[in-house]
Every structure is written in structure tokens, then in C-alpha cells.
Amino acid sequence: MTVTGAPVLVAALVSEHDVFALRRHAKTLTQAAGLDGRDQVRLATAVSELGRDLLRPVAMTAVFGVRREPAALVTVLRWSDDREPSPESLTAVTRLLPQTRYEPAPGGTPQRGGRIEIVCPIPELAARALDIGQLRAVVDSAGPASAIDDLQAQTRDLIAALQESHAQRDELERLNDELTETNAGVMAMYAELTVEHNDVVERFSQEHELALTLQRTFLPAALPHVDGAELAVRYLPAATTAEIGGDFYEAVNTPRGLLLAVGDVVGHSLQAAMVMGELRHSLRAYAAQNHPPHVLLEHLDHLLQLHQPGWTATVCLVLVEPGNTRLHIANAGHLPPLLLNTATAPRYLTDHGPLLGLGLPQPPATEYTIEAGTRLLMITDGLIETRDSALEERLRLLAATAAAGPEEPEALCATLLDTFGTQPSDDIIVFATRLTPSRKPVETPAAPWVWVMAPETGV
């Protein structure tokens, strides 16, 4: 790219904190350069999506610069290893900002790496008053922000995007009503309204894509690497005509072992997505405090009653002890996890307590001893619930399909989505884990917990 003078900002991306900072820099620069609010959110969302997708332990460089003719803010992501952007992220960003170009290293050469260039045109009036030195001063004066500040900024952007999306949808419905009433005597007016109608449909589609991309930023950027545990997850949003939902998942190392979680905030709306983000971030914070699983659920229940009264959620927690030979299940009203191994028939671990938000006590976690190679499957109800089939029948079909499916978690997730996830009417999460004995020494827990041993019942 051709820029004026030295770059305005150069940043290295190594951690998720760097991605939050990159998003913040994009908002600051676009605002200082005179871009409107929608383009500010679009560029911030685009660099956040690509940064999270391309994040590796090896640093990637982000460069912000200004092009004079025609005036534009140009963002370039560069890397020198074999990473590649996922088609999903690249498609989402290109829809938001069409002037996005991905250039991998030339084939057949010893070079590795690639670059992505994102061009945001600067309005003519703002370009006339553009001062590169002032842009650098704005960046230099912006102090660091906390994780809570970044989360609140994302939430505000999500609110703005959904409000605009809803306004465009209402406008589309109004135009459709007018078109229905149009008769043959006003064909000229009909033609004009048709052009406007198509424009509104396109804009609504763009805003909904922005909302979904923002929603993905509330979910984990990556799954942890754990000795003896293979993890794979798939998240599939509902059809484009539906509201965004509150499904979430989490995997985090804790002092007590690997904690896996799948949850669902009851409802489909902007507020449901915001409650989901608050629950997931709070779960990570509580898990670091060495609480047993049922106590984690009670803390989340108290959080809902205190800050989000009237909202409820289902959450299933699975704690994998160090050594990967025992599981502890604490389930607050969620669909039961499915246990799979080659020695016995698949079985659902059905012990559970009340859903969150009601202020009811959660029973202690239930302990299960597992064999090497055991697979664990956790889902949200969007995968299997249908209007014309009983839930018990769909659960039995899921167990049979998973038992006959691939043992490798990534392949199992793909198979289940191909079988059950066509044209979803609700968000879908499929979270698969395969456990083998850990090679690391098993540490004795710091304090005893109270567990309840459950009988081993079949599906």
C-alpha cells in the first residue's frame, strides 16, 4: 500500500489481550480519521475476528496507515509462518468490508506467511482536514484498558449493531406492506419502491452478519491444550431470520483439573447474548478461585439474581480430574452429557439440579470413573430439538449416531452437524472430548470435596 510517511501504528499480536488492544486501536483511529459510527464498528469487528482467528504463539504484525489518493485508512496484518485465515472469518470480514484482500505467500517459493489488507475509505470532508501527526498523537494518548472495559465496548457495539439491524428489519416490513397495497395503476411508484426494498434487504443482511460476528467475539478464541485430552467444538448460529441467542461453551484449566462447560441462556434476543457473555466471563473468574463445580453453579445463580433478575439459564459443568480417570458432573437443568467408550453402551449422565436464576441450592457434583479413550459429548438443545419428535427419541438417536461415528473429536463434531444441524432454528453447540491417561504426575487436591456416586444407567 502507499501511505503518507511512516505508519500511524504498528502492533504485535501474540495473546488475546493484544487482540482486544488491536480492536480498541481500530476504534480510536477510525473515529479520529472521521469515519462514521458504522464503519468504526465494522473495522473494529473485522480486526478482532481476524486477530482471534490467526492468533498463534508466534507474533503477527498489525500496521495502520493512511493512503492519500483516494483517502483511506489501511490496515495490514502480516505473518511469516504457515497460518491461514479460516474461510468463515475471511467471508465474514469481506462481507463487512468488501475492500479486503488476502494474499498468501507465493506458491512454489521457500517463503512462508501471508498478509491481509483492509481498506476503509475516509469521507472527502474528513480527508481534507486529516492530520497524520494528530492521528499519531491520538494513539499515543490512548491509555491501556482493562478486560472489563473491552467487554463493555464490545457490548455497546453489539447493542448499536442490533438496534440498526432491527430498524432496517422494521423498514423492510413497512415497505413490504406498501408493496402489497400497490396496484397496477401506480407501476412507476412500484418500481421505485422495489429498488428501495432491495437496498434495505441488503443492508439488513449486512447488519445481521455484523451482529453474528460480534456475538462470536463473546465465545472463547481457542480451546486449551491439555495433556491426554483432545477437544473439539462447533458453534452454528440459527437461521438469519432469527434473533441471536445465548448459547455458550467454555474450557479452562483450573487448580482442580480441566473444567468443561456448555450453557444456554433462556431466550433469544440482544439481552440474552449479553447475559451469556456475563455468565461465561464470570465462570472463568470463579473457576480460578478453586471452587467445586456445584459451588460454581451457585455463584452463577447468585450473579443472575443480583444483576439479571428474571433471567434463567441452564449450564452443565464437567470437571476432569488430573490423570483423566475421573469426572465430576454438576448440571443445572441442561441436557445431560453423553459418555462413550468401546467397552459399554453409550449412556447419558442424567443427574442434575435446578436451572440457574431461581435461587435454589445445587446438589454436590456426581463422580464417575472412566476408562482410557472415553469420549464425552456435550450439546445445546438446538442440535436435536424438533417440533415433530419427542426429546427422548432424539436423545436416543443422538447416542446411536455418536456411538457409530468417528472416535476423533473433530470428525465426530462434523458428523453430528451433518446429521442433525441442517437449517437450524436455534443456535447449536457440539462439544466433544476424548480422554486418555495423562502423562503428567497427578497432584493431590488441596482440599476434600463432597461427591455423590451415581449408579451407572444406560441410555
N, C-alpha and C positions, 0 to 999 in steps of 0.2 A: 504494500500500500504506500501511497505518497502522503506524508503527513508534514505539518508545519513544524520545523525544528525537532527537538528531542521529544520522545513520548511524554504524555502527560503523567502516566503512572505505569510502573512495572511491578508486578506482584508474583510471588511464587506460591503454588498450591501444593501442599503436602498433606494437610489434615482437613477435617470437616470444618474446623474453626476458620481455616483460610477461605473455604467456600462461602461461609457466612460473611466474612470480611469483603470478599470479591463482590458479592451481591450488594453489600452496603456501598461500596465504591461506585458501582454502576448506577445506583440510585442518585448518589451525590453528584456525579459527573453529568448525568443526563439532565438533572434539574438545573445545574449551573450553566449548561450549554443551551438552555431554553427549550428543551423538548417538552411536549405536553405530558400530562399525567399518565395517559395510557401507554405511551412509548417508554416512559420511565419504568413502569411495571413490566413491560414486555422484555426490555433488555435485562433488567434485574432477574427476572424469572428465567430467561434464556441462559445467562451465565451460571446461575445456580444449578439449573438442570444439567448442563454440560459439565460443570465442575464436579458435581456429585457422581456423574456417570463415568468420568475419566479419572477420578481420584485414585492415585496409586502412591505407594511409599516413595517412589522416585518423583522428584518435583516436576511440575508442569508450570509454564510461564504464561501469565496473562498480561497483555500490553494494551493500554488505552491510548489512542492518539486521535488527532484531528486532521481531516482532509479538507482542503480549501475549495477545490473545484471538482464536482459540486460539493458544497459544505456538508460534512457528515462526521459523526463520531464513530470511529472504527475500533473495534475490539478484536484482538487476535489471541487465540490460545495456541501455544506451541508445546510439543513434547518430542522426545528423542528416543522413545522405546517402542515396543510393539503394540501398545494400547490402541484401541479403535473405539469411536463413539458407537453406541448401540443404535440400530435403526429406529427404535422407538423414540429415543431422545432427540436424534437428528431430525426426525419427521416433525416432532412437536415444536422444536425450535424454529424450523423452517416455516411452519405454518404461522407462527407468531411474527417472525421477522424474515420475509421472503429473500432479502438480500444477505443470505447466509451461505457461505461456501466452505465445503470441506475438501482439503487437499492432502491425501495420504502421500507418503514418500514414494517416489517413482519406482515402479516395479522393475525387477532385474538389476537393481543397484545395491551396493553394500549399505546405503543409507537406511536408517530406520526413523520412525516418527511420523509426524504429520502436523497439520495446522488447520484451525477453523477460524474464518474471518466473518465477523458480523458487522454490517454497515447500518447505522441509524441516521437517516438524513436529518439535518438541522434546518428548521424553518428559516426562510430567507431573512425575515426581520431580525431573528436572533443571531443569524450568521454575520450580519453587518456589525453587530456590537460585540462579536466574540473576541475575547482576550485570552490567549493561551496562558499568559502569566497568571491571570486571575483564576483560571481553572486549576493550575498547579497549587495556587495559594489555598483554594477551597479544599483540595485534597489534603494538603499538609495540615490544615487547621482542624480537620475532622478527627476527633479523638476516637480511641477504641470503644467498642460497645460490648455489653455483656450478652450471654446467650439468651437471657430473658428479653433484652431489648431487640435482638434479632428476631426472636419468635413473635414478639408483638408487632414488629414491622411487617413480617410475612402475613400475620393475621389481618392487619389493616389493608394490605394489598389484596388479600383474598376477599375481604368484605367489599372493597371497591369493584373488583372484577365481577363478583356475583351480582352486585346491585346493577351494574351496567348490563350484564347478561340478562337479568330479569326484565329490565326496562326494554331491551331490544325484543325479548320474547313477547311482552305485552303489546309493543308496537306491531309486531308481526300478526298477533291475533286481531288487533283492531283493523289492520289492512285486509286481512282475510274476510272479516265481516263486511267491509265495504265492497270488496270484490264480489262477494256472494250477491249483494243487492244491485250490482251494476247490471244494466240491461243493454240490449242491442243498440239503443239509441244514443249511447254515450261511449262508443268504442274508442274514441280518441282518449277520453279520460281513463278508460280501462287500460290502454296501452301504457300510459304514464304511470299508473299505479302498479302495473306489473313490473316495470323497471325498478320502482322503489321497493316493491316487495322482494325482488331478488337481492337487492342490496342489503336489506335488513336481514334476510336469511343468512347471507354470507357473513355479515358482522356478528350475528348471534352465534354462528358456528365458531368463529374465531374467539369470541369471549368465553364460550364454554370450554374450548380447548385450553385457554389460559387458566380457567378455574381448575380444571383437572390437573394441569401441570403444577399449579401452586399446591394443590392438595397432596400431590406426590412428595413435595418437599417436607411434609409433616411426617412421612414414614422414614424408617432407617435408610441411610445411604448405602450400607453394606452389612452383611452378616459377619459375625466374628469367626475367626479361625480357632477351632478348639481341637485339642488332641483327642482322637478317637471319635469325633462327631462330624458327620457330613450333613450340612444344612442346605436346603433349597427352598425357595419361596416364590410364589406367583401372586401378583395382585392384578385384578382385572376390574376396571370400573364398569358400572352399569351402562346401559344404552344411553346415547347422547341426549335423549329426551327426558331423562330422569334427573332429580336433584342429586348433588354429591352426597355421599354417605359418611358413616362414622366407623367403618371397619379399620382395624389396625393390627399390626403384629410387632413383636419385639424379640430380640435375642441378645442377652447381655451376660457377661461373666460377673459373678458375684462372689463374695467371700465363702459362700456355701456351695458353689458349683455353677453350672450353666443354667440360666433361667430362660425359659421359652414362654412366650405369651401370644395369645390371639384373642381379640376382643371385638365388640360391636356395640357402639352407642345406639340406643333405640331411636330410630327416626332417620329421615333423610332431609337435610337442609344445611344451610351455611352454618347455623349454630351447632348442629350435630358434628360437623367437621371440626369446629373449634373446640368442642368438648373432647373429641377424640384426641386432638393434639395435646390438650392439657393433661389428659389421663396418661398418655404414653410417656410424656416427659416426666411426669410425677412418678410413674412406675420406676423409671431408671434411677431417679433420685432416691426413692425409698429402698430400692434393691441394694444400693451401695451401702445402706446402713445395717446390713446383716440381719434383716427381719426374716422370719419363716414365711412361707407362701401365704398362709391364711391371714397372717398379720398384714402382709402387703395388701391383700384384698380389703381388709378392714380400714386401712389407711385411705385407700382409694374411695371406699364407700363414704368415709367421713368427708373427704375432699368434695365429692359430688354434693352432699347435703349442705356443706358450708358455702361453696362457691357457685354451684349449678343446681339449686333446688328445683325439684320437679323432673330432672333428667335421670334416666336409668341406663345401665349398661351391663352387658354380660362379658366376663373375662375368664379365660381358662389359663392357669399357670402350671407349668411343668418344670420342676427343679431336677436336674440331672446331677446326682452326687459325683464328686471326683472319683475317678475309676470307672464310671459309666456302667455300673451294675445295678443301681437302684434309682427309681424315680419317685418323686413326691408330687401328687396331684392335688391342686386346690382349684375348684371350679365354681365360679359364681354364676350359675344359671346358663352357661354356654353349652353348645353341642359337645358331647363327650369326645375326648381324643381316642384315636384308634391305634391299637397295638398290633404289630405284625411281626411274625417270625416263622421260620420254616418248620419248627417242631410242633406247633399247635395252630388251631384255627384262629382267625382274626377275632379280636374281642375289643369291645368298647369299654373304657374305664368310666363307669357311669356315676360314681359317687360325686355329689355336688352339693353346694349350698345355694342360698338365695342370690338373685341378681343384685348388682350394686345400686345404691341410691335409695334404699328402703330403710337403712339404719338397723338391719338385722345382723346378728352375730354370724360369723363364718366358722364352719366346723374345721378342726385341725386337718392338715393335709393327710392323704392316704398314701401309704408306701407300697411300692411294687418292686419286686426283684426281677430283673430282666436278663436274658441270655445275650451272648455276643452276636452281633449282627441284627439285633432287634431294630425294627423301624417304627417310628411314631408319626402319625398323621394328625394334623390339626387343621380345621377349616372354619369358614364362616358359612352361615346358612344360605347365602346366595348361590353356593355351588350345587345344592341338592334340592332346595325347596321349590315345589311347583304347585300350581293350583289344583291339578287333577290327580295328584298322588299323595298318599299318606306319608308322613315323615319317616315312620318306621320302615316302610318299604324302600324308601330312597336310601336310608342308612344301610340297610342290608345289601342293596345293590352297590353302594359305595364300597363296603367292606369286601364284597366279592371281586369287584373290579380292581381294587388296590392289591388284594392278595394275589391276583393273577398277573398284576402289572410288573414293571421293571423294579428291581431292588435298588437301583441307583436313584437317589432323591430327585435330581434334576429331571431325569427321564420319567419318573413317577408323576411329578407335578405336571409335566407336559401331557402325559397320557390322560390324567384326570380332567384337565381343562378341555382336551379334545373330545372327551366323552360326555362331560356334564356342562361345560362352560360356553356353549354356543348361544348367542343372543341373550346375554344375562339381563334380567330385570332388576337385579340388585348387585351391589359390589361383591366380588369374590376374592377370598384369600385361601390359598392352599400352601401349607407349611409342612414340609417333610423332613425327617431327621433319621439318619442311620447311625447306630451307636455300636462301637467296638471297644474292648477294654483299652483304657488309656495306658500309654507307655510311661507316663509320669507317676512318681510316687503319690499315693493317696494320703492327704493330710487329715488328721482327726479334727472334726468340727470343734469350734471354740466353746460352744455351749450346747447342752442337750435340748432337743425339741420333743414335743409330744406328738406321736404319729398314731394313726389308726390303720391296722392291716385289713385290707378289703378282701373278700372272697373272690376267687378267680372265676368269673362267669363268662360264658360265651356270648356271641352276638345275639 
